[in-house]
């Protein structure tokens, strides 16, 4: 069906199937069912599996022209996300992960770039396709949608020549069983886009198109429309690469072509594989968003102190605690993620006591300090993880808030009297942040809030709430180069055990 131009909230929408059912693959974003209704999406609702890339070497057919395998894999990843699977999970094991690892480094980077743009700009792409394809595709042609999505992403938002995007999309269509009869349609649709791009992309409200309506409405209610639009607009921009540096950030900024952040980290425009950058092998730094580094600073001097990092994997905060001299115990329920944490610590030359346990039931301690980075909806990380916008629904926030309450209550028990507890989430939602701390006052928990001072967060007074908590927004930390601006949306509160 032909979709109208979007000029405001009334017509903003996600791509078809973008809030379909599925399961989260764990991590800080939590788990559970998301949304409801039919699965839909560009994949036609089939369980996650290989659709494209049938011509890969393992498939026994020709390998195809240069760049085709990357486009085919990007289309499969977009389809998998729209079916309800986390992008990281798709690349963590199975057929898609094997295909990804088999690619050359430059093609792996291309896959990530195309997939990221296709998801970040998913609403705009769906809107354009809805006006280029005026009648619904028949069921037999449903698998055209991810191919078209990937092609439009390249044509509108990447420095890829139209002829290359069109020809590779047609070739990809021809290589999927049952889709060959539709390659003429793919060619016609994309060539029309090339001719009419100005008409098709003028006077649309990209912020509303690329943001789930329920989420945008929530943010406006919480932060006001101007602020909500400002940080939602940042989600369409490829994020920078932030590094936490063990020592001499100025040196590593020069070596890596980046800049030193006020937090002491280094920020650079992402390019290529992280493991190929200078300093990776020798363990000079690790990847960590500037906002994610702030909660550790709220614990003050940690030298020689006994500190628990709860829900610790993949270990960025564990590394930071250890680097600051703490005796760290890292606790997480995922054995697989803890293995990665151990590997990261080994590369960095840092040590921690690693414990596999359910944090809600673990009885360690008592500790001088506890850091709880609780599983959450991760709505503050959409710029880095655009699949979050596809996978989360409003009902998930309430369910995760229940989990957070259990974890927070247990974390309090692990802190010795007089010790500090920092509770944080990478969510922009009040239920997962300030409302959790307000509840503690209502139940008369044995803690008191310790307000955060501007000098503890490098002078960023705008990041401190009236209650004295930390609240970072994706639109903060401005820079003339939008790629180097912004940070994750984070919330943190500091408490003292009575």
VOPAGU-2260 file (C-alpha; in pm, 1 decimal, decimal comma):
REM VOPAGU-2260
SITE   aa  ch    i         X         Y         Z
SITE  UNK   A    0       0,0       0,0       0,0
SITE  UNK   A    1     127,1     341,4     -85,4
SITE  UNK   A    2     231,0     529,3     228,2
SITE  UNK   A    3     196,8     906,6     271,0
SITE  UNK   A    4     473,8    1155,4     333,1
SITE  UNK   A    5     545,8    1191,1     701,0
SITE  UNK   A    6     538,1    1548,7     828,7
SITE  UNK   A    7     483,3    1488,5    1197,0
SITE  UNK   A    8     375,9    1257,5    1477,5
SITE  UNK   A    9      51,3    1146,9    1320,0
SITE  UNK   A   10     217,6     963,3    1034,1
SITE  UNK   A   11     551,6     857,1    1181,3
SITE  UNK   A   12     593,9     480,8    1192,5
SITE  UNK   A   13     843,4     202,0    1200,1
SITE  UNK   A   14     891,6     -37,0     910,2
SITE  UNK   A   15     640,0    -316,9     879,6
SITE  UNK   A   16     695,4    -577,3    1149,6
SITE  UNK   A   17     941,5    -365,0    1344,1
SITE  UNK   A   18     779,0    -438,3    1677,8
SITE  UNK   A   19     717,9    -802,6    1614,7
SITE  UNK   A   20     763,5   -1085,5    1858,9
SITE  UNK   A   21    1096,3   -1242,6    1939,4
SITE  UNK   A   22    1345,8   -1290,4    2216,7
SITE  UNK   A   23    1634,4   -1084,0    2334,7
SITE  UNK   A   24    1971,7   -1247,6    2340,5
SITE  UNK   A   25    2059,0   -1140,6    2694,3
SITE  UNK   A   26    2307,7    -874,6    2795,7
SITE  UNK   A   27    2231,4    -540,2    2952,9
SITE  UNK   A   28    1919,2    -508,1    2741,9
SITE  UNK   A   29    1752,0    -793,2    2924,9
SITE  UNK   A   30    1537,7   -1066,7    2772,1
SITE  UNK   A   31    1184,1   -1184,3    2724,4
SITE  UNK   A   32     914,0   -1147,7    2459,0
SITE  UNK   A   33     881,7    -823,0    2273,5
SITE  UNK   A   34     563,2    -676,6    2127,7
SITE  UNK   A   35     294,2    -895,4    1986,3
SITE  UNK   A   36     102,0    -980,4    1675,0
SITE  UNK   A   37     240,2   -1137,3    1361,6
SITE  UNK   A   38     608,6   -1145,4    1295,9
SITE  UNK   A   39     595,7    -964,7     959,8
SITE  UNK   A   40     896,5    -762,8     847,5
SITE  UNK   A   41    1103,1    -787,1     533,6
SITE  UNK   A   42    1177,2   -1149,7     595,7
SITE  UNK   A   43     813,7   -1249,4     563,0
SITE  UNK   A   44     800,7   -1374,7     918,9
SITE  UNK   A   45    1005,3   -1691,1     867,7
SITE  UNK   A   46    1231,9   -1804,8    1151,0
SITE  UNK   A   47    1580,9   -1651,5    1136,9
SITE  UNK   A   48    1792,3   -1832,1     880,7
SITE  UNK   A   49    1983,2   -1786,5     558,9
SITE  UNK   A   50    1783,9   -1638,5     271,9
SITE  UNK   A   51    2052,3   -1465,9      69,2
SITE  UNK   A   52    2416,4   -1544,5      17,1
SITE  UNK   A   53    2322,6   -1875,3    -143,5
SITE  UNK   A   54    2616,4   -1817,9    -374,6
SITE  UNK   A   55    2875,1   -1814,4     -96,3
SITE  UNK   A   56    3156,8   -2066,6    -138,4
SITE  UNK   A   57    2995,4   -2305,5     110,9
SITE  UNK   A   58    2680,1   -2305,1     -99,5
SITE  UNK   A   59    2847,2   -2463,0    -397,8
SITE  UNK   A   60    2762,5   -2178,2    -640,9
SITE  UNK   A   61    2962,1   -1894,4    -793,2
SITE  UNK   A   62    3090,5   -1637,6    -545,9
SITE  UNK   A   63    2942,6   -1346,0    -738,6
SITE  UNK   A   64    3080,8    -999,4    -812,3
SITE  UNK   A   65    3285,0    -806,5    -554,4
SITE  UNK   A   66    3075,9    -669,7    -269,8
SITE  UNK   A   67    2778,3    -898,1    -333,4
SITE  UNK   A   68    2842,8   -1131,3     -40,0
SITE  UNK   A   69    2848,7    -831,2     196,6
SITE  UNK   A   70    2515,4    -701,5      61,9
SITE  UNK   A   71    2355,8   -1044,7      85,4
SITE  UNK   A   72    2469,7   -1086,3     444,2
SITE  UNK   A   73    2349,4    -736,6     535,1
SITE  UNK   A   74    2007,2    -825,6     395,5
SITE  UNK   A   75    1999,1   -1145,5     604,2
SITE  UNK   A   76    2093,8    -951,5     917,7
SITE  UNK   A   77    1823,3    -689,4     859,8
SITE  UNK   A   78    1570,5    -968,6     810,2
SITE  UNK   A   79    1685,6   -1140,7    1127,7
SITE  UNK   A   80    1652,3    -825,4    1337,3
SITE  UNK   A   81    1305,0    -755,9    1206,1
SITE  UNK   A   82    1210,4   -1109,2    1309,8
SITE  UNK   A   83    1306,2   -1025,9    1667,4
SITE  UNK   A   84    1670,4   -1131,5    1701,7
SITE  UNK   A   85    1947,5    -913,9    1840,3
SITE  UNK   A   86    2209,4    -813,3    1585,5
SITE  UNK   A   87    2490,0    -910,0    1825,0
SITE  UNK   A   88    2330,1   -1252,1    1871,1
SITE  UNK   A   89    2307,9   -1304,3    1495,1
SITE  UNK   A   90    2680,8   -1235,8    1469,7
SITE  UNK   A   91    2769,5   -1438,4    1776,7
SITE  UNK   A   92    2716,9   -1785,6    1633,9
SITE  UNK   A   93    2550,1   -1985,6    1360,0
SITE  UNK   A   94    2548,4   -1956,3     983,1
SITE  UNK   A   95    2538,8   -1576,6     961,8
SITE  UNK   A   96    2831,7   -1544,3    1200,1
SITE  UNK   A   97    3033,9   -1795,1     995,0
SITE  UNK   A   98    2962,2   -1602,6     676,9
SITE  UNK   A   99    3062,0   -1279,7     847,7
SITE  UNK   A  100    3393,3   -1420,9     970,6
SITE  UNK   A  101    3467,2   -1562,9     625,0
SITE  UNK   A  102    3460,9   -1216,1     470,5
SITE  UNK   A  103    3766,9    -998,7     428,3
SITE  UNK   A  104    3811,0    -725,8     689,3
SITE  UNK   A  105    3692,9    -448,6     455,4
SITE  UNK   A  106    3379,4    -645,0     367,3
SITE  UNK   A  107    3301,8    -712,0     732,7
SITE  UNK   A  108    3320,4    -338,1     792,2
SITE  UNK   A  109    3089,5    -284,7     493,7
SITE  UNK   A  110    2836,7    -531,5     632,1
SITE  UNK   A  111    2826,6    -350,3     965,2
SITE  UNK   A  112    2800,3     -11,9     795,6
SITE  UNK   A  113    2514,4    -111,4     564,9
SITE  UNK   A  114    2324,6    -295,3     836,3
SITE  UNK   A  115    2363,9      -4,6    1077,6
SITE  UNK   A  116    2232,3     248,4     826,2
SITE  UNK   A  117    1946,3      21,0     721,6
SITE  UNK   A  118    1832,1      -8,2    1084,0
SITE  UNK   A  119    1897,2     351,9    1193,9
SITE  UNK   A  120    1714,8     488,1     889,7
SITE  UNK   A  121    1461,1     206,6     875,8
SITE  UNK   A  122    1156,9     431,4     899,5
SITE  UNK   A  123    1269,4     659,9     619,2
SITE  UNK   A  124    1356,6     362,0     400,7
SITE  UNK   A  125    1019,7     196,8     461,4
SITE  UNK   A  126     844,1     524,8     383,3
SITE  UNK   A  127    1027,4     558,4      51,3
SITE  UNK   A  128     962,5     196,5     -45,9
SITE  UNK   A  129     597,9     234,9      48,8
SITE  UNK   A  130     564,1     506,2    -214,9
SITE  UNK   A  131     774,1     332,5    -477,1
SITE  UNK   A  132     582,8       3,6    -448,7
SITE  UNK   A  133     218,6     100,5    -462,4
SITE  UNK   A  134      71,3    -248,2    -424,3
SITE  UNK   A  135     155,8    -503,8    -154,5
SITE  UNK   A  136     408,0    -761,0    -266,3
SITE  UNK   A  137     270,9   -1113,3    -301,2
SITE  UNK   A  138     377,6   -1367,3     -40,3
SITE  UNK   A  139     617,8   -1528,9    -286,3
SITE  UNK   A  140     809,2   -1201,1    -314,2
SITE  UNK   A  141     830,6   -1109,1      54,8
SITE  UNK   A  142    1203,7   -1176,0      64,7
SITE  UNK   A  143    1255,8    -884,0    -172,2
SITE  UNK   A  144    1207,9    -640,3     112,6
SITE  UNK   A  145    1544,9    -681,2     288,2
SITE  UNK   A  146    1722,9    -671,1     -48,8
SITE  UNK   A  147    1547,3    -344,6    -130,7
SITE  UNK   A  148    1604,8    -206,5     218,5
SITE  UNK   A  149    1978,5    -263,2     192,5
SITE  UNK   A  150    1990,9    -109,5    -155,5
SITE  UNK   A  151    1794,8     201,4     -54,4
SITE  UNK   A  152    2017,4     246,2     251,4
SITE  UNK   A  153    2320,2     261,5      21,9
SITE  UNK   A  154    2158,3     489,9    -235,0
SITE  UNK   A  155    2018,4     745,7       7,8
SITE  UNK   A  156    2258,5     746,6     301,5
SITE  UNK   A  157    2592,8     602,5     195,2
SITE  UNK   A  158    2859,7     700,1     -54,8
SITE  UNK   A  159    2776,1     413,3    -288,1
SITE  UNK   A  160    2712,4     485,1    -657,7
SITE  UNK   A  161    2351,9     418,7    -756,9
SITE  UNK   A  162    2451,7     183,8   -1037,5
SITE  UNK   A  163    2649,7     -34,7    -794,9
SITE  UNK   A  164    2367,0     -55,8    -540,9
SITE  UNK   A  165    2112,6    -132,1    -814,4
SITE  UNK   A  166    2314,4    -394,1   -1000,3
SITE  UNK   A  167    2412,0    -580,7    -683,3
SITE  UNK   A  168    2052,7    -580,2    -559,5
SITE  UNK   A  169    1936,0    -725,9    -891,4
SITE  UNK   A  170    2210,2    -988,6    -875,1
SITE  UNK   A  171    2115,7   -1077,7    -516,7
SITE  UNK   A  172    1751,8   -1117,8    -623,8
SITE  UNK   A  173    1850,4   -1348,8    -907,7
SITE  UNK   A  174    2045,1   -1573,3    -668,7
SITE  UNK   A  175    1754,2   -1645,4    -433,1
SITE  UNK   A  176    1538,7   -1939,2    -528,4
SITE  UNK   A  177    1197,1   -1820,4    -641,5
SITE  UNK   A  178    1287,1   -1451,8    -664,5
SITE  UNK   A  179    1437,9   -1438,5   -1014,9
SITE  UNK   A  180    1104,7   -1335,1   -1174,2
SITE  UNK   A  181    1111,9   -1022,3    -955,2
SITE  UNK   A  182    1452,6    -887,9   -1050,6
SITE  UNK   A  183    1290,7    -660,6   -1309,3
SITE  UNK   A  184    1078,5    -506,0   -1035,0
SITE  UNK   A  185    1385,0    -452,5    -815,2
SITE  UNK   A  186    1566,1    -285,4   -1103,7
SITE  UNK   A  187    1270,3     -60,8   -1187,6
SITE  UNK   A  188    1201,8      42,1    -826,5
SITE  UNK   A  189    1562,2     133,0    -752,7
SITE  UNK   A  190    1617,3     316,0   -1080,8
SITE  UNK   A  191    1303,9     517,7   -1013,6
SITE  UNK   A  192    1447,3     605,8    -671,8
SITE  UNK   A  193    1761,4     728,7    -842,8
SITE  UNK   A  194    1554,4     956,9   -1066,0
SITE  UNK   A  195    1306,7    1081,1    -804,3
SITE  UNK   A  196    1509,8    1084,8    -482,1
SITE  UNK   A  197    1456,1    1457,5    -422,6
SITE  UNK   A  198    1078,2    1428,8    -447,7
SITE  UNK   A  199    1070,7    1114,2    -236,6
SITE  UNK   A  200    1286,3    1248,9      47,1
SITE  UNK   A  201    1175,0    1611,3      74,1
SITE  UNK   A  202     949,3    1737,4     352,0
SITE  UNK   A  203     952,4    1424,0     567,5
SITE  UNK   A  204     994,2    1415,9     944,3
SITE  UNK   A  205    1285,1    1173,8     976,2
SITE  UNK   A  206    1283,5    1180,4    1356,7
SITE  UNK   A  207     928,5    1050,0    1373,6
SITE  UNK   A  208     977,1     804,8    1090,0
SITE  UNK   A  209    1285,3     646,4    1248,3
SITE  UNK   A  210    1153,9     631,8    1605,6
SITE  UNK   A  211     876,6     400,9    1731,6
SITE  UNK   A  212     576,7     622,8    1803,8
SITE  UNK   A  213     524,5     486,0    2154,9
SITE  UNK   A  214     886,3     561,0    2241,5
SITE  UNK   A  215     889,0     911,8    2096,4
SITE  UNK   A  216     570,3     997,2    2283,2
SITE  UNK   A  217     725,2     871,5    2605,9
SITE  UNK   A  218    1036,9    1080,9    2555,6
SITE  UNK   A  219     836,9    1394,7    2483,2
SITE  UNK   A  220     638,6    1342,2    2802,3
SITE  UNK   A  221     956,0    1291,1    3006,7
SITE  UNK   A  222    1200,4    1537,0    2849,6
SITE  UNK   A  223     991,3    1778,7    2643,7
SITE  UNK   A  224     960,2    1780,5    2266,6
SITE  UNK   A  225    1268,4    1988,2    2186,4
SITE  UNK   A  226    1503,9    1769,7    2390,6
SITE  UNK   A  227    1341,0    1446,6    2276,8
SITE  UNK   A  228    1372,3    1542,5    1911,1
SITE  UNK   A  229    1733,3    1650,6    1962,6
SITE  UNK   A  230    1850,2    1318,8    2099,5
SITE  UNK   A  231    1626,4    1107,9    1873,9
SITE  UNK   A  232    1784,3    1284,0    1575,0
SITE  UNK   A  233    2128,1    1166,5    1694,7
SITE  UNK   A  234    2019,5     805,6    1651,0
SITE  UNK   A  235    2037,4     841,3    1272,0
SITE  UNK   A  236    2409,4     925,2    1282,1
SITE  UNK   A  237    2676,8     657,0    1293,4
SITE  UNK   A  238    2831,7     676,6    1641,8
SITE  UNK   A  239    3191,0     748,1    1724,1
SITE  UNK   A  240    3427,8     490,1    1868,2
SITE  UNK   A  241    3502,9     567,5    2233,7
SITE  UNK   A  242    3801,1     408,8    2404,6
SITE  UNK   A  243    3888,5     390,3    2773,5
SITE  UNK   A  244    4267,3     424,6    2792,8
SITE  UNK   A  245    4482,8     276,4    3067,6
SITE  UNK   A  246    4732,8     561,9    3053,5
SITE  UNK   A  247    4849,3     856,0    2840,7
SITE  UNK   A  248    4528,7     930,9    2646,7
SITE  UNK   A  249    4699,4    1217,1    2459,6
SITE  UNK   A  250    4947,7     971,4    2312,1
SITE  UNK   A  251    4679,4     730,6    2198,3
SITE  UNK   A  252    4464,6    1010,9    2060,4
SITE  UNK   A  253    4757,3    1112,2    1841,0
SITE  UNK   A  254    4834,7     756,0    1735,4
SITE  UNK   A  255    4471,9     676,0    1653,6
SITE  UNK   A  256    4380,5    1010,2    1500,5
SITE  UNK   A  257    4126,4    1084,8    1771,9
SITE  UNK   A  258    4063,2    1345,1    2038,7
SITE  UNK   A  259    4086,1    1328,6    2416,9
SITE  UNK   A  260    3748,7    1347,5    2590,2
SITE  UNK   A  261    3697,6    1534,5    2917,4
SITE  UNK   A  262    3643,2    1192,3    3077,4
SITE  UNK   A  263    4001,2    1093,5    2990,4
SITE  UNK   A  264    3894,0     858,7    2712,9
SITE  UNK   A  265    3972,2     886,9    2343,5
SITE  UNK   A  266    3710,8     939,7    2073,3
SITE  UNK   A  267    3757,2     876,3    1702,2
SITE  UNK   A  268    3548,8     818,1    1393,2
SITE  UNK   A  269    3490,9     445,6    1366,0
SITE  UNK   A  270    3673,5     282,9    1075,9
SITE  UNK   A  271    3765,3     -78,8    1016,2
SITE  UNK   A  272    3793,5    -360,0    1266,5
SITE  UNK   A  273    3865,6    -253,3    1624,9
SITE  UNK   A  274    4111,3    -538,4    1677,1
SITE  UNK   A  275    4328,2    -401,3    1395,2
SITE  UNK   A  276    4380,2     -60,9    1560,0
SITE  UNK   A  277    4713,3      23,4    1723,9
SITE  UNK   A  278    4714,8     -55,3    2094,5
SITE  UNK   A  279    4457,3    -333,2    2084,1
SITE  UNK   A  280    4690,5    -630,5    2099,2
SITE  UNK   A  281    4905,8    -477,1    2372,0
SITE  UNK   A  282    4598,0    -401,3    2583,2
SITE  UNK   A  283    4640,3     -23,9    2594,7
SITE  UNK   A  284    4265,2      45,3    2579,7
SITE  UNK   A  285    3919,6    -102,9    2557,8
SITE  UNK   A  286    3597,8      10,5    2391,3
SITE  UNK   A  287    3363,6     194,8    2627,7
SITE  UNK   A  288    3118,2     475,3    2562,7
SITE  UNK   A  289    3199,9     798,3    2745,2
SITE  UNK   A  290    2872,8     782,6    2939,9
SITE  UNK   A  291    2934,9     424,5    3048,4
SITE  UNK   A  292    3263,1     529,2    3207,7
SITE  UNK   A  293    3103,8     784,7    3440,0
SITE  UNK   A  294    2941,6     553,4    3701,6
SITE  UNK   A  295    3281,0     417,8    3811,5
SITE  UNK   A  296    3403,0     772,7    3879,4
SITE  UNK   A  297    3114,9     815,2    4125,4
SITE  UNK   A  298    3277,0     561,4    4359,3
SITE  UNK   A  299    3575,5     787,8    4426,1
SITE  UNK   A  300    3916,7     652,9    4526,5
SITE  UNK   A  301    3908,0     275,6    4484,0
SITE  UNK   A  302    4268,6     182,0    4554,2
SITE  UNK   A  303    4276,2    -134,5    4765,0
SITE  UNK   A  304    3898,7    -140,7    4815,2
SITE  UNK   A  305    3682,9    -448,3    4782,4
SITE  UNK   A  306    3432,8    -378,9    4502,4
SITE  UNK   A  307    3161,8    -590,8    4338,9
SITE  UNK   A  308    3065,2    -533,8    3976,8
SITE  UNK   A  309    2718,2    -687,5    3937,7
SITE  UNK   A  310    2584,6    -788,5    3594,7
SITE  UNK   A  311    2943,5    -730,7    3492,0
SITE  UNK   A  312    2974,3    -878,6    3141,4
SITE  UNK   A  313    3108,9    -784,7    2893,9
SITE  UNK   A  314    3343,5    -617,2    3140,6
SITE  UNK   A  315    3410,5    -254,1    3052,6
SITE  UNK   A  316    3334,4    -136,1    3404,6
SITE  UNK   A  317    3519,5    -432,0    3555,9
SITE  UNK   A  318    3829,6    -325,7    3362,8
SITE  UNK   A  319    3789,8      32,7    3474,3
SITE  UNK   A  320    3748,8     -67,6    3839,8
SITE  UNK   A  321    4056,5    -288,6    3822,6
SITE  UNK   A  322    4259,3     -20,8    3645,3
SITE  UNK   A  323    4173,1     218,3    3929,0
SITE  UNK   A  324    4320,4     -21,0    4183,9
SITE  UNK   A  325    4011,0    -195,7    4317,4
SITE  UNK   A  326    4000,1    -558,4    4428,0
SITE  UNK   A  327    3712,8    -650,1    4194,8
SITE  UNK   A  328    3464,5    -934,3    4202,7
SITE  UNK   A  329    3277,0    -950,9    3870,9
SITE  UNK   A  330    2943,7   -1134,4    3885,3
SITE  UNK   A  331    2720,8   -1230,7    3593,2
SITE  UNK   A  332    2476,7   -1511,3    3512,7
SITE  UNK   A  333    2606,6   -1573,0    3160,3
SITE  UNK   A  334    2900,4   -1809,5    3144,6
SITE  UNK   A  335    2962,1   -1731,6    2778,7
SITE  UNK   A  336    2976,4   -1358,0    2838,1
SITE  UNK   A  337    3202,5   -1409,7    3138,3
SITE  UNK   A  338    3448,8   -1597,2    2918,4
SITE  UNK   A  339    3468,3   -1286,4    2704,2
SITE  UNK   A  340    3515,5   -1075,4    3014,9
SITE  UNK   A  341    3807,3   -1296,2    3116,9
SITE  UNK   A  342    3958,7   -1272,0    2769,7
SITE  UNK   A  343    3928,2    -893,2    2775,2
SITE  UNK   A  344    4092,6    -870,9    3117,8
SITE  UNK   A  345    4374,5   -1098,2    3002,6
SITE  UNK   A  346    4438,7    -879,5    2697,0
SITE  UNK   A  347    4441,4    -570,0    2918,3
SITE  UNK   A  348    4666,1    -724,8    3181,2
SITE  UNK   A  349    4405,7    -666,7    3453,1
SITE  UNK   A  350    4271,9    -903,1    3719,0
SITE  UNK   A  351    3934,8    -970,5    3879,7
SITE  UNK   A  352    3764,1   -1249,3    4069,1
SITE  UNK   A  353    3504,3   -1374,8    3820,8
SITE  UNK   A  354    3187,4   -1541,2    3954,5
SITE  UNK   A  355    2907,3   -1702,2    3754,6
SITE  UNK   A  356    2588,9   -1653,5    3956,0
SITE  UNK   A  357    2238,5   -1509,1    3955,7
SITE  UNK   A  358    2299,4   -1164,5    4102,6
SITE  UNK   A  359    1952,6   -1159,7    4259,6
SITE  UNK   A  360    2049,0   -1458,1    4477,9
SITE  UNK   A  361    2424,9   -1427,2    4514,0
SITE  UNK   A  362    2542,1   -1381,0    4875,5
SITE  UNK   A  363    2896,4   -1247,3    4851,4
SITE  UNK   A  364    3053,4    -960,8    5038,7
SITE  UNK   A  365    3016,5    -742,2    5224,4
SITE  UNK   A  366    3190,5    -495,7    4993,5
SITE  UNK   A  367    3328,4    -146,5    5035,6
SITE  UNK   A  368    3145,3     -53,6    4717,7
SITE  UNK   A  369    2904,5    -213,3    4471,9
SITE  UNK   A  370    2833,7    -117,6    4111,5
SITE  UNK   A  371    2506,8    -251,0    3966,1
SITE  UNK   A  372    2467,7    -197,3    3592,3
SITE  UNK   A  373    2124,4    -354,4    3572,2
SITE  UNK   A  374    1966,5    -523,2    3267,8
SITE  UNK   A  375    1735,6    -270,2    3103,7
SITE  UNK   A  376    1552,4    -174,1    2787,1
SITE  UNK   A  377    1875,3     -13,6    2657,8
SITE  UNK   A  378    1685,5     275,0    2498,1
SITE  UNK   A  379    1983,1     498,3    2571,5
SITE  UNK   A  380    2199,9     295,8    2331,2
SITE  UNK   A  381    1984,7     302,0    2016,8
SITE  UNK   A  382    2247,9     497,4    1825,2
SITE  UNK   A  383    2503,5     221,5    1887,9
SITE  UNK   A  384    2248,3     -60,2    1880,0
SITE  UNK   A  385    1970,7      39,9    1638,7
SITE  UNK   A  386    1813,5    -304,6    1663,9
SITE  UNK   A  387    1692,2    -205,1    2012,5
SITE  UNK   A  388    1427,5      16,8    1851,5
SITE  UNK   A  389    1295,1    -285,4    1661,0
SITE  UNK   A  390    1302,3    -532,2    1948,0
SITE  UNK   A  391    1167,6    -348,0    2248,9
SITE  UNK   A  392     807,0    -261,9    2330,7
SITE  UNK   A  393     654,0     -60,9    2610,7
SITE  UNK   A  394     555,4    -373,4    2803,9
SITE  UNK   A  395     922,6    -471,4    2833,6
SITE  UNK   A  396     997,9    -167,0    3047,0
SITE  UNK   A  397     756,0    -273,3    3319,9
SITE  UNK   A  398     890,7    -628,5    3317,8
SITE  UNK   A  399    1251,7    -516,1    3335,6
SITE  UNK   A  400    1168,2    -274,9    3617,7
SITE  UNK   A  401    1061,4    -573,4    3827,5
SITE  UNK   A  402    1396,4    -743,1    3763,8
SITE  UNK   A  403    1581,4    -423,1    3848,0
SITE  UNK   A  404    1399,5    -395,2    4182,0
SITE  UNK   A  405    1510,1    -744,5    4280,5
SITE  UNK   A  406    1868,8    -677,8    4179,0
SITE  UNK   A  407    1881,0    -341,3    4353,3
SITE  UNK   A  408    1741,8    -484,6    4677,9
SITE  UNK   A  409    2005,3    -757,8    4668,9
SITE  UNK   A  410    2284,6    -514,3    4584,7
SITE  UNK   A  411    2204,2    -314,3    4898,8
SITE  UNK   A  412    2254,2    -627,3    5109,6
SITE  UNK   A  413    2602,6    -672,2    4965,0
SITE  UNK   A  414    2732,1    -329,3    5073,2
SITE  UNK   A  415    2883,8    -293,4    5417,1
SITE  UNK   A  416    2753,0     -10,0    5639,7
SITE  UNK   A  417    2900,3     318,4    5522,0
SITE  UNK   A  418    2986,2     173,3    5181,9
SITE  UNK   A  419    2870,5     309,4    4848,2
SITE  UNK   A  420    2634,6     161,8    4589,8
SITE  UNK   A  421    2601,9     300,5    4236,7
SITE  UNK   A  422    2293,0     185,6    4049,4
SITE  UNK   A  423    2294,4     254,2    3674,5
SITE  UNK   A  424    2115,3     164,2    3353,4
SITE  UNK   A  425    2161,5     256,4    2987,9
SITE  UNK   A  426    1791,7     340,9    2965,5
SITE  UNK   A  427    1617,7     674,3    2910,6
SITE  UNK   A  428    1300,2     552,3    3080,6
SITE  UNK   A  429    1205,1     688,3    3428,4
SITE  UNK   A  430    1081,9     348,9    3551,8
SITE  UNK   A  431    1431,5     206,8    3507,0
SITE  UNK   A  432    1607,7     501,9    3669,2
SITE  UNK   A  433    1479,8     762,7    3915,4
SITE  UNK   A  434    1162,9     571,1    3996,2
SITE  UNK   A  435    1372,5     278,4    4120,4
SITE  UNK   A  436    1547,3     510,4    4367,2
SITE  UNK   A  437    1222,1     677,5    4469,8
SITE  UNK   A  438    1081,2     333,7    4555,5
SITE  UNK   A  439    1367,0     275,4    4800,6
SITE  UNK   A  440    1249,8     578,1    4999,0
SITE  UNK   A  441     894,0     449,0    5000,2
SITE  UNK   A  442     998,9     113,3    5147,8
SITE  UNK   A  443    1244,1     277,1    5389,3
SITE  UNK   A  444    1546,4      91,0    5254,5
SITE  UNK   A  445    1867,5     125,9    5462,8
SITE  UNK   A  446    2033,3     368,2    5219,5
SITE  UNK   A  447    2061,1     740,0    5160,5
SITE  UNK   A  448    2121,3     922,6    4835,3
SITE  UNK   A  449    2462,4    1085,1    4798,0
SITE  UNK   A  450    2416,5    1370,6    4548,3
SITE  UNK   A  451    2663,8    1389,1    4261,0
SITE  UNK   A  452    2867,2    1707,2    4223,3
SITE  UNK   A  453    2965,5    1859,6    3883,2
SITE  UNK   A  454    3338,2    1813,9    3948,3
SITE  UNK   A  455    3280,3    1438,2    3984,3
SITE  UNK   A  456    3153,6    1425,2    3625,3
SITE  UNK   A  457    3418,2    1651,6    3471,3
SITE  UNK   A  458    3215,7    1970,5    3513,7
SITE  UNK   A  459    2910,9    1852,2    3317,6
SITE  UNK   A  460    2653,4    2018,0    3542,9
SITE  UNK   A  461    2385,4    1966,3    3277,1
SITE  UNK   A  462    2416,4    1591,5    3335,3
SITE  UNK   A  463    2306,6    1616,8    3699,1
SITE  UNK   A  464    1935,8    1599,9    3782,6
SITE  UNK   A  465    1765,1    1812,3    4050,8
SITE  UNK   A  466    1781,3    1504,2    4277,9
SITE  UNK   A  467    2159,1    1486,4    4237,3
SITE  UNK   A  468    2163,8    1183,3    4008,0
SITE  UNK   A  469    2343,0    1141,2    3675,9
SITE  UNK   A  470    2139,5    1159,2    3354,6
SITE  UNK   A  471    2319,6    1168,7    3021,2
SITE  UNK   A  472    2134,8    1222,1    2693,9
SITE  UNK   A  473    2237,3    1122,1    2339,7
SITE  UNK   A  474    2234,1    1488,1    2234,2
SITE  UNK   A  475    2487,6    1600,2    2496,0
SITE  UNK   A  476    2863,3    1639,4    2444,7
SITE  UNK   A  477    2827,1    1845,5    2123,3
SITE  UNK   A  478    3084,5    1861,3    1845,9
SITE  UNK   A  479    3082,1    2042,7    1508,3
SITE  UNK   A  480    3135,1    1701,4    1349,7
SITE  UNK   A  481    2812,1    1516,0    1429,3
SITE  UNK   A  482    2994,7    1182,8    1411,8
SITE  UNK   A  483    3202,9    1291,4    1711,7
SITE  UNK   A  484    2911,3    1434,1    1910,0
SITE  UNK   A  485    2679,1    1274,1    2162,4
SITE  UNK   A  486    2701,4     980,0    2398,8
SITE  UNK   A  487    2480,3     701,5    2529,4
SITE  UNK   A  488    2177,6     782,0    2740,0
SITE  UNK   A  489    2266,8     672,0    3092,2
SITE  UNK   A  490    2121,8     703,6    3441,0
SITE  UNK   A  491    2312,9     656,7    3765,7
SITE  UNK   A  492    2233,6     717,9    4130,7
SITE  UNK   A  493    2480,0     696,4    4421,0
SITE  UNK   A  494    2365,2     558,2    4754,9
SITE  UNK   A  495    2532,0     508,0    5093,4
SITE  UNK   A  496    2445,0     204,6    5303,0
SITE  UNK   A  497    2328,6     307,8    5651,3
